[in-house]
């Protein structure tokens, strides 16, 4: 529980710093697109955060959700380091997301996409 609280504190600090930077860019430079991007990426970050998946979605802390949590991927929207390869484009789109198992359906439907021919 102490580890979870420590991770929650780190996450809160990251969101606060991000919100301050977006606010400054919006006020000083009138960059409206940063508001849209920041709010969308923050929502995605929350959905994929291990604490959200364990405590809110009720997933078991096994595999990638096992403590201590692995470091996030350095590339946006990329798999974390050491993650197994997904089954191509359809595997990347259709499985392994934070909302799997909630009856909402996947984007790829588990079908392979064929190009050409």
Order of alpha helices (4+ residues) and beta strands (2+ residues): alpha-alpha-alpha-alpha
